[in-house]
Amino acid sequence: MPSLIKCKSLDRKNLELCVVLHQVSFPRPWMLKEFEDLLCLRTTFALFATYKSVFSGFVMGMVCDDRLEILTIAVDPAYRQRGVATCLLKKILHKALSLNLKCIDIEVSSENKSAQNLYQKLGFVLTGQRKNYYTEENQRRVDAYLYRLTFK
């Protein structure tokens, strides 16, 4: 049976969809120019996912020395809990391995338990915390948790 989820390289033609998805996913979303600037860098790696051929999520990462830092990941609320984020993260994990990188880093809101559970399920380990890092709605401050997946 073919997979319902397909992951492909992200290019400029999908960036406006990323902007819209970022707006519904984060209280301080990125603007189109930020996506364009990142995508132009040789060190940026970006993927998007479709679920039954519908744009459903994306991930952007940047190679920094011997590691890959995941800059952002977002999944359309209508497609969450269907394996979209898992597919995106597994693909980016394989990319990091193919580049012989040592690890992948990601940060997440201390309140995003679903993402934390997914990262832990994929082998990421909590390595640190940034106090009051994110500004949520109503200017409320939230900690960031730092996770790392180290390759052996």
JONORCOR-V854446 format. One record per residue. RES is the residue in three letters. PHI is phi as a letter, one per 30 degrees, with the letter a starting at -180 (NA if undefined). D_LAST is the distance of its C-alpha to the last C-alpha in Angstrom with 1 decimal. Layout:
RES | PHI | D_LAST
RES | PHI | D_LAST
This chain:
MET | NA | 32.8
PRO | d | 31.6
SER | d | 29.2
LEU | d | 31.1
ILE | c | 28.4
LYS | b | 27.8
CYS | c | 25.5
LYS | b | 26.6
SER | d | 26.3
LEU | d | 28.4
ASP | b | 31.3
ARG | e | 34.3
LYS | d | 36.4
ASN | c | 34.3
LEU | d | 34.1
GLU | d | 37.3
LEU | d | 35.8
CYS | d | 32.8
VAL | d | 35.3
VAL | d | 37.2
LEU | d | 34.1
HIS | d | 32.9
GLN | d | 36.4
VAL | d | 36.4
SER | c | 32.9
PHE | b | 33.0
PRO | d | 35.9
ARG | b | 35.3
PRO | d | 34.5
TRP | d | 33.8
MET | c | 36.7
LEU | e | 36.8
LYS | d | 36.7
GLU | d | 33.4
PHE | d | 31.8
GLU | d | 33.6
ASP | d | 32.6
LEU | d | 28.9
LEU | d | 29.1
CYS | d | 30.7
LEU | d | 27.8
ARG | d | 25.7
THR | d | 22.6
THR | d | 23.3
PHE | b | 21.8
ALA | b | 23.9
LEU | b | 24.5
PHE | b | 27.3
ALA | b | 27.8
THR | c | 31.0
TYR | c | 32.0
LYS | h | 34.9
SER | i | 35.2
VAL | c | 35.7
PHE | e | 33.6
SER | b | 31.6
GLY | l | 28.7
PHE | a | 26.6
VAL | b | 23.6
MET | b | 23.3
GLY | b | 20.4
MET | b | 20.4
VAL | d | 18.0
CYS | b | 18.3
ASP | h | 17.0
ASP | c | 13.2
ARG | b | 13.0
LEU | c | 14.9
GLU | c | 17.4
ILE | d | 19.1
LEU | d | 22.8
THR | a | 24.5
ILE | b | 24.4
ALA | b | 27.7
VAL | b | 29.0
ASP | e | 32.8
PRO | e | 34.0
ALA | d | 35.8
TYR | c | 32.5
ARG | d | 30.3
GLN | i | 28.9
ARG | b | 29.0
GLY | j | 25.4
VAL | d | 25.8
ALA | d | 23.2
THR | d | 20.7
CYS | d | 21.4
LEU | d | 21.2
LEU | d | 17.9
LYS | d | 16.3
LYS | d | 17.9
ILE | d | 16.7
LEU | d | 13.0
HIS | d | 13.6
LYS | d | 15.3
ALA | d | 12.5
LEU | d | 10.3
SER | d | 13.5
LEU | c | 13.9
ASN | h | 10.6
LEU | d | 10.3
LYS | d | 7.7
CYS | a | 9.0
ILE | b | 12.1
ASP | c | 14.9
ILE | a | 18.0
GLU | b | 21.1
VAL | a | 23.6
SER | e | 27.0
SER | d | 27.1
GLU | c | 29.7
ASN | c | 27.6
LYS | d | 26.6
SER | d | 26.1
ALA | d | 23.4
GLN | e | 21.7
ASN | d | 21.7
LEU | d | 20.2
TYR | e | 17.3
GLN | d | 16.7
LYS | d | 17.1
LEU | d | 14.4
GLY | j | 11.9
PHE | d | 12.8
VAL | b | 13.8
LEU | d | 17.0
THR | c | 16.7
GLY | a | 20.3
GLN | b | 23.7
ARG | c | 26.4
LYS | d | 29.8
ASN | h | 32.3
TYR | d | 30.2
TYR | c | 31.5
THR | c | 35.2
GLU | d | 36.1
GLU | e | 39.5
ASN | i | 42.4
GLN | i | 40.5
ARG | d | 38.7
ARG | c | 35.6
VAL | b | 32.3
ASP | d | 29.1
ALA | c | 25.8
TYR | c | 22.6
LEU | c | 19.4
TYR | b | 16.2
ARG | b | 12.6
LEU | c | 9.7
THR | c | 6.5
PHE | d | 3.8
LYS | d | 0.0
